[in-house]
Every structure is written in structure tokens, then in C-alpha cells.
Amino acid sequence: MKWCIWRKLHLAVDVFTHRVIAAAGSLVSVGDNEVLPILLNSLRWEIQQISTDGAYDIRVCHHVLKNKGITSRIPPRSNAGYWEERHPRNEAVKALEEDKLAEWKKDKGYHKHS
């Protein structure tokens, strides 16, 4: 009997050129958010903004992005709460609460992600 071992390929793509600028592989058991620092550390280009899905909406990801000077465009999870006062993420949480997350995504250029 053969066993399949599923793997995931994580890609960072430039939204303007549509070129892959970083890649990392992982086992299916590894969370997407755990791979973010690996992708960022392998980059040779300066990144201004990252748009990802809600799987990356954890403090570690936001912290890594802030330390690298990268603006995060990560929609909050459906059960998201506010973080410390003046945290940029709170704007997205407010939009979620007011049922205006689609507007937030449009205003912030979230849909430019590949």
C-alpha cells in the first residue's frame, strides 16, 4: 500500500508583475501563518504591503510584518476582537463589526493580492 504525504507550496507573488518572488514548501500539518517569516526572510526585494487571508490574522504575523516595516492587509477572523489601542488591525475589526469589511478590503487594496 502506498501512502500519500500531502505538502503545501506557499508563494509570495508581486501583484504588479505576477512573478513569484518567494516560495516555501511545508507539510500539510504546518499552518500557513507559520511559514510567513520563512517567506519574508527569503525575499531579496523590499515589500511595502502584504495582503493575505484571515489565516494570518495572529499577533505573531502582525508583529513580524511591523518589525519589517510592511503594511499588513489581513482581514480579521469572524470572531476577532480589538487589540491594544491604536493597533492598525483595529480598523479592520471595526469594519467587520459594522458589516463593512468589503469596503475596507476595497479601500485598502486587498483584492490586488494574487
C-alpha positions as CSV (number, residue, x, y, z in Angstrom):
1,M,0.0,0.0,0.0
2,K,1.3,3.5,-0.9
3,W,1.0,6.4,1.5
4,C,0.5,9.9,0.2
5,I,2.1,12.7,2.1
6,W,0.5,15.9,1.2
7,R,2.6,19.1,1.0
8,K,1.7,22.7,0.5
9,L,3.5,25.3,-1.6
10,H,3.4,28.8,-0.2
11,L,4.1,31.6,-2.7
12,A,4.7,35.3,-2.5
13,V,3.7,37.0,-5.7
14,D,4.3,40.5,-6.9
15,V,0.8,41.9,-7.7
16,F,2.2,44.2,-10.5
17,T,4.3,41.7,-12.4
18,H,2.6,38.5,-11.2
19,R,6.0,37.0,-10.7
20,V,6.7,34.6,-7.8
21,I,9.2,36.4,-5.6
22,A,9.5,33.8,-2.9
23,A,8.4,30.2,-2.3
24,A,8.4,27.7,0.6
25,G,7.2,24.2,1.0
26,S,5.7,22.7,4.1
27,L,3.8,19.6,5.3
28,V,0.0,19.9,5.3
29,S,0.1,20.0,9.1
30,V,2.1,23.3,9.2
31,G,-0.1,26.3,9.5
32,D,0.1,28.9,6.7
33,N,0.9,31.6,9.3
34,E,3.9,29.6,10.5
35,V,5.5,29.9,7.0
36,L,5.2,33.7,6.7
37,P,8.6,34.5,8.4
38,I,10.3,32.0,6.2
39,L,8.9,33.6,3.1
40,L,9.8,37.1,4.2
41,N,13.3,36.2,5.2
42,S,14.0,34.7,1.8
43,L,13.0,37.8,-0.1
44,R,15.6,40.0,-1.8
45,W,13.2,42.8,-2.5
46,E,11.6,45.4,-0.3
47,I,8.0,44.7,0.4
48,Q,5.6,47.6,1.2
49,Q,2.4,45.7,1.7
50,I,1.1,42.2,2.2
51,S,-2.4,41.0,1.6
52,T,-3.3,37.6,2.9
53,D,-6.3,35.7,4.1
54,G,-7.5,35.5,7.7
55,A,-5.3,32.5,8.5
56,Y,-2.5,35.1,9.0
57,D,-4.6,37.2,11.5
58,I,-2.5,36.3,14.5
59,R,-0.3,38.5,16.6
60,V,2.9,36.8,15.5
61,C,2.3,37.6,11.8
62,H,1.3,41.2,12.6
63,H,4.4,41.6,14.7
64,V,6.8,40.2,12.1
65,L,5.3,42.5,9.4
66,K,5.5,45.6,11.7
67,N,9.2,44.8,12.5
68,K,10.0,44.6,8.8
69,G,8.1,47.9,8.1
70,I,5.5,46.1,6.0
71,T,1.9,47.2,5.9
72,S,-0.4,44.3,6.6
73,R,-3.7,43.9,4.8
74,I,-5.1,40.9,6.7
75,P,-8.8,40.7,7.2
76,P,-9.8,39.8,10.8
77,R,-11.4,36.5,11.6
78,S,-15.1,36.4,12.2
79,N,-14.7,36.3,15.9
80,A,-12.0,38.9,16.1
81,G,-11.6,41.3,19.0
82,Y,-9.8,44.6,19.4
83,W,-6.1,44.6,20.2
84,E,-4.1,47.3,22.0
85,E,-5.2,50.8,21.4
86,R,-4.2,52.3,18.1
87,H,-3.2,49.0,16.6
88,P,-3.7,49.2,12.8
89,R,-5.7,46.0,12.8
90,N,-8.4,47.6,14.9
91,E,-9.6,49.5,11.8
92,A,-10.4,46.2,10.1
93,V,-12.1,44.8,13.2
94,K,-14.3,47.9,13.3
95,A,-15.2,47.4,9.7
96,L,-16.0,43.7,10.4
97,E,-18.3,44.7,13.3
98,E,-20.1,47.3,11.1
99,D,-20.5,44.8,8.3
100,K,-18.2,47.0,6.1
101,L,-15.4,44.6,5.6
102,A,-15.9,44.5,1.8
103,E,-15.4,48.3,1.8
104,W,-12.3,48.0,4.0
105,K,-10.8,45.5,1.6
106,K,-11.6,47.7,-1.4
107,D,-10.2,50.9,0.3
108,K,-7.0,49.1,1.3
109,G,-6.3,47.4,-2.0
110,Y,-6.8,44.0,-0.5
111,H,-8.2,42.5,-3.7
112,K,-4.9,43.2,-5.5
113,H,-3.4,40.1,-3.9
114,S,-3.0,37.1,-6.2
